[in-house]
Amino acid sequence: MTRGTSTATQKDAIQNTFNRAFGAGAAAALGRMDQVDRVYELRCLIALIAALRTKRPSLRFTLSAGSGVTLRAKGGPINRTGNAWIEVSDGDGPALAEIWSNVEFLALSHVYQGRPSPAGWTYGRAHELDLVLVTPGLSGRPEPGDILIGVEAKHRPYGKGLLKELLGVRREMAFVGKPAQNPWAWWSLGGLPATPASGLVAWCAYASITNYTQAADFYGIWMEHLPL
Amino acid sequence: MAETDDDWRELFETYRFEVVRAGFAAWDEAAFADDDPDEEPVAWDDFRKPVFIDLGDDRPGHVSERFERYAKRFVKLLACLEAQSVDRLVRDLGELVRTRDGEPVATVLVQNADGEAEPLGIRYRHEGLVAEFQALNETLFSPGDPEPLITPVPA
């Protein structure tokens, strides 16, 4: 077999395998990456709950309504009538916090300029977190002070672009400040260097995230390789 | 098996094009850029076909090594999206989260951009798909040490 024929045969094998797997049409491909992200968000949701329970074993996690968790593909405000959430309580006690998926929070720069909550496109006035642990009873977009822990879930190799995105989100969540206690932040023993003392977690399915953790402690971020 | 770097480059382009066409463009961009952290993401022409401006290394064999890492990662990605992997995650969630009635949470849905709920994960067109991609890799690359497709999740 000549070299050219061999390469052509292998190209055919690649194309045929993909066609058998996914079909030739492009329409079905739309949203496939969204599904990848949602599956990994579920993995991170489990990790978040497990970490909180390890720190405080008496915590109870209860779905607010229905029998299934719904992960939103599109970020937005907290919608208490349209979406279920996970209530966090200590035993039978009242709700201490709530877990929501794909929630936009108001940017620190927006809140400190005293502007009203944005309607329609938020542009730079709000930013999405894949998962949030917030104070209970909120509606709409939480302010930075409402966030107990935010989670960024990345099921793709970690690179400089994702780090810049993470640091930008952190900049709009909290000022760098003197260490303050956040009882939910399982990785923080001496307090988080943040005002407000929110925690930010970046989980990535790829080990390359460990190459980018130099700034994490300084900003009170927990960056970890979390395989799917 | 391909012999020259040009052959490998052509096969890698084909593979990446199919990955993008299958709906994994964001993963492709990150997976390609990650191989060399200082490299800018690949540019795309009007036909959404990868344009390899610079693979960053002229060392012989570099293209094939890079292609192999990319292809193995893609198979791992597919394995993670299999129904059985998703079902395992849902069971894990049910161990931690209960309904108001005290029952384990049994389903996880995705609310798409139109507000409609749909099942989580990708239901592939046929069973054995991941094995088929593994077989493809074996025909493309020299056999090496087998790698686990899914890293076990600690209990």
Interface residues (C-beta under 8 A of the other chain):
Chain A: R3 S6 T7 Q10 K11 A13 I14 Q15 T17 F18 R20 A21 F22 G23 A26 A28 A29 L30 G31 R32 M33 D34 Q35 V36 R38 V39 L42 R43 L45 I46 I49 A50 R53 R60 F61 T62 L63 S64 A65 G66 S67 G68 V69 T70 L71 R72 A73 K74 G82 N83 I86 H155 R156 P157 Y158 G159 K160 G161 L162 A205 Y206 S208 N211 P227 L228
Chain B: M1 A2 E3 T4 D7 E10 L11 T14 Y15 E18 V19 R21 A22 G23 F24 A25 A26 W27 A30 A31 A33 D34 D35 P37 P41 R73 L77 C80 L81 S85 V86 L89 V90 D92 L93 L96 V97 R98 T99 R100 E103 V105 A106 T107 V108 L109 V110 Q111 N112 A113 G115 A117 L120 G121 I122 Y124 R125 H126 L129 E132 F133 L136 T139 L140 I150 T151 V153
